[in-house]
Structure formats: C-alpha cells, structure tokens
C-alpha cells in the first residue's frame, strides 16, 4: 500500500516501478480524485483511466443528499428529525427504483406529491437514471444512456438545482473516464478499496483514538444496515457550507414517477 493520498505520492510510486511493468498496464480504475488521474496520465500515458461506477453513483447520491438536506432546511428550518418526511425517506431515496417495495413506492409517491419537494424529485430522477445506465445489460445501450445523462446536465439546468449543476460539471470534466467503463465492463477498484478498508480497520483497533470522543459507541451499531425503513430518533449532521435559500420557481411541476429528469421539469415549467 502506498502511503498518502496525493498526486505526488502516486506519481512517485509509479515512477519507481520498472519500465516494462509500467508499459504492461492497460487500464487504471480509480475514484474521482483528480490527483490520481493526473499522475496516471503523466506516468502511464498509454493506459486507459476508468472511473469506478461505485464512485460515479456516489457522486449522484451525494448530490441527492445535499439537495434533500437543503430543502429540509428551507421548509422546516432545522436538520432532519424522525417525523420529517424528507428525513424518513432518506434511505428509500437511495434504493434503486426496480428494487422498491410497495411500502417504499407509496412513501416516495407521497413525498413527491408535495410541490415543495420537486427539487428533490428532480435530483432523485437523475440518480435513478445513472443507476439504470449501469444496470443496462447491453453495453452500447448503457453507454448511450450515460451519454444522454451527462449531456442533460451539461447545460440548461435550472439555477435552483445547484447540486445537479455541480454534478454535471464533474461528469462533463471526467466524462471520458466515466464512459470508458462501458468499453471495459467489470473494471473496478473495489479490491483496492477492500485493502484500504482492512488496513484502516486494523489501524483503528490499535489506536487509542479509534472512536471520536464526541460520538457515542452506541451510534456505531446500525440497525439501519438491515432495515431500509429504520429511522433514528435524532437529528442528522448538517452538511458543510451555508444553506442556499434558492427555491424552485413554479408550482404543480412534476416529473414522471421513477423516470424523467431535469429536461421534463424544465419543459413543464415553461408550458
């Protein structure tokens, strides 16, 4: 394992490998850290860089969480609590549409029936489209779906959907790496992540400060891991940065259930 998460650390390690070893590398799977991308391009110019699907989907999932929390603040003026609809649905929102139970579908239908949640619905729709692209059995069709998704987020996204604008900017910048997966299905840096996880766990076991002094050990056990409808009886942490007070302009705007995205919402707004 290479110590340090920086462009220079990775670049130095690569430069120290034998030339025939470097020349034999064809594909490099990575997360979204640009330092890895830069080091790979400099030291392995002939290798194809692939952004791991887990990390791509996580970008969309993080955008969904930030949107949900922002709208939660706008509507209720406080962080999520167990009786707040958005907070209660936080895990259901991250479930693939094709895996939703009837109970979860009803929860989302009730959530999206409120005009005040329309921004969350739009962001959720993009998240689901991304999952659908990766789950598409045909590589050509899956790639086309991802291309369409990236293009839809590259321009014309309503200013209120700040999380999708940021996501679109990232996907456009790393588009080649995202799409490269469909030419090399199965590419993943999962084994490396597993090694990192094992090393972190081992280090934590031997550390006196493995548990944050501000975190109760009781919170480390998670009933939510096995129950998607489990809801904590406490507030969730607030996301970094100031709360943007942007609201979606217009009422009665809906995207199609379990499908659609920004373009449908934008078209509906101007009708």
N, C-alpha and C positions, 0 to 999 in steps of 0.2 A: 504494500500500500504506500502511496506517495503522500507525504505529509504536506498539508497546506492546500487551500482552495484558491488558486490564483493562476493567471495566465503564465506567469514566470515559472511557477513551480512545475506545472505540467510541461511547459516548453523545455525546461532544463532536463526533466526526466526523459523526454522524448529524444532530445539531442544526445543524450548519453547512451542510447540504445545503438546496437550495431547497425550499420547501413543496410545490410541485407535483411535485417529484421524489419526495419522501417519500410523498405521497399516492398515487403511482403504484406503490409497492411492495406486492405482494400476498403474496409468500412469501419467507421468510428461512430458508435452510438453514444449519445450524450444528453444531458438535460439542457435547459435554456440559458445556462451561464455563458455569456459571450466570450469569456476568457478561454474556455475550452475550445470554442470554435476558432478563435484567433490562433491559438497555439497549434492546433491541428493543421490549419491552413498553412502556417509557416513551416512546420516541420514535416508534415505529411501531405504535400501538395497534390499528390495523385489519389489520395484516399477520399472516399465519399463520406460526408458527415450526415448522420441521420439523427434527428431529434426524436427521442424516445416517446412513443404515444402516451405513456403514463404521464409524462411531464407536460405534454401538449394539452391533454384533457384537464390536467390540474390547473393550467392557466385559465381555462374557461370556468372551472369550478371555483377558483379563487375570485374571478370576476363576478360570478353569481353570488358568492357570499358577501362580497363588498357591496354589491347592489342591494341585496336583502337588508344588510345592516344599515345602509344609508337611508333606505326608505323606512325602515323601522324607526330611526331617529326622527325623520321628518314627521311621521304620523303620530308617534307616541312620545317623542321627546326623551326616551330612555333606551337603554340597551335591552336586548331580548329577555323576556321572562316567560315562564312556563305557560301562561294563559294567552300570550300574544300569538296570533295566527301565523305570522311570519316565522317566529322562533320555533313554534311547534312543527312547522313544515320543513325545517332546515335540512333534515336528513332525507325526507321524501323528495325534496327538490334535486338531490344528488343521485337519485335512483333512475336507472335507465327506463325510458317510457315503456319499453316492452317487458319490463320486469315488475311494473307496478301492480300491487294487489288492488282489489276493488275498493278497499278502505282507503288506500293511498290515492287512488284516482279521484275518489269523492273529496278527499282533503284538498287536492290541487284544484279541482273544479270550483270548490267553494272559495278557495284563496284567490283564484284568478277572476272570479265573478265581480270582485271589487275593483273599480276603476283605479283606486289608489295604488293597486299592486301591479299595474300594467307594465311598469319598467322591469319589475322582477320577472314577469311573464316573458317579456321580450328577451331578457338575458338567459332565462331558462331554455327558451326555444333554441337559441344559438348553442347552448351547452348540449342539448339533445341532438342537434344536427351534427355536432362534432362526433359524438358517440356513435351515431348512425353511420357516419363515414368510415370509421374504423371497424365497425361490425359488419359492414357490407362484404359478403362473400367474394364478390368479383373485384379484383384489384383495380381494374380500369374504371369501373363504376364508383368504387370507393374514392379513388383519386379525383374523379370528376366532381364528386360531392364536396370534397375538401377544397378544391379549387374554387368552386362556386361560393363556399362559405367564406373563404379568405377574401374573395372579390367583393362580397356583400358587405364586409366590414372595413374595406379599404377606403370607401368614400360614401358620402351621403348619410352617415349615421347621425341621427338627431343628437344635438349637443347635450341633451339631458341624460343620454345613456353614456356617461363618461367612462364607465367600466368597459363597455364594448368598444369604445374608441381606442382605449389603451390596449385592449386585447387585439384589435385589428391592426394596430401599429406594430405590435410584436410579431403577429403571424405574417404580416407582409414582409417584415425585415428578415424573418427566418423561414420564409415560405419554401425555399429550395430544400432546406433540411427537413421540414415537415413532410413535404411531398415525396422526398426520397424514400420514405418508409414504404410507400406503396409499390416501389420497384424492388424493394428488398424486404418483403414481409417477414415478420418474426424477429427483425433486428430490435434488440433491447439492451439497455444497460442494467437490467434487473439483477443479474448475478453480481455486478459490482456494487449495486445498492445493498444487496444482501450482505456482502462482505463488510461494507461500511457499517451496516446496522449491527452486525455481530461484534465488530470492533468497538463501536460506541457502547453497546451493552456491557461488554467485558470491562471497558474502562470505567463505566458507571458503577459497576459492582465493587470496584476497588477504590472508589472516590468517596471521601467524607462528605462531599457536597453534591452527591448524585441527585438529591431531591432539593428543589428550591425551598428555602425557609419560609417562603410566602405561600407555598402550595401544600395543602393537606394531603397526606398519603392516601386518605380515603378517596380522593379525586382521581387517583391513579388507576383504580379499578373501574372498569367502564361497562355497566350493564348495556349501554348503548351499542356496544360492539356486536351484541347478538340480537338486539331488538331495535329495528328501524324506527319504531314509534315511541321509544323511550324519551322522556323529556326531563331534563334536570330542573330541580326546584331552586334555580338561582339565575343570576344574570350571566350572560356570556361576556367574554372580554371585548372591549371596544377596539375596532380596527385602528391602525396608525393613521395619523393625519387628521386634518379638520374635516368636519362633516359638511359635504356640499349640500346646499339648500336648493338645488335645482329640482323643479317639478316637471312632470310630463304635461305638455300643453294639450288640453282637449279631454273630453270625456266620451265614454262609450266606445273606446278604441280597444279592439280585441284581436289577438292573433288566433289562428286555428289551433284547437286543442292538440297537444302533443306534436305539433308541426309548425312550419312557418318560421318567421323571424323578423328582422328589422324592416325588410322591404315591405312586407304585408302591413306592418304597423304604420309605416310611413305613408303608404298608399291610402290606407284607411283614414289617416289624419287629414289628408287633403281632399277627400271626397266631399 
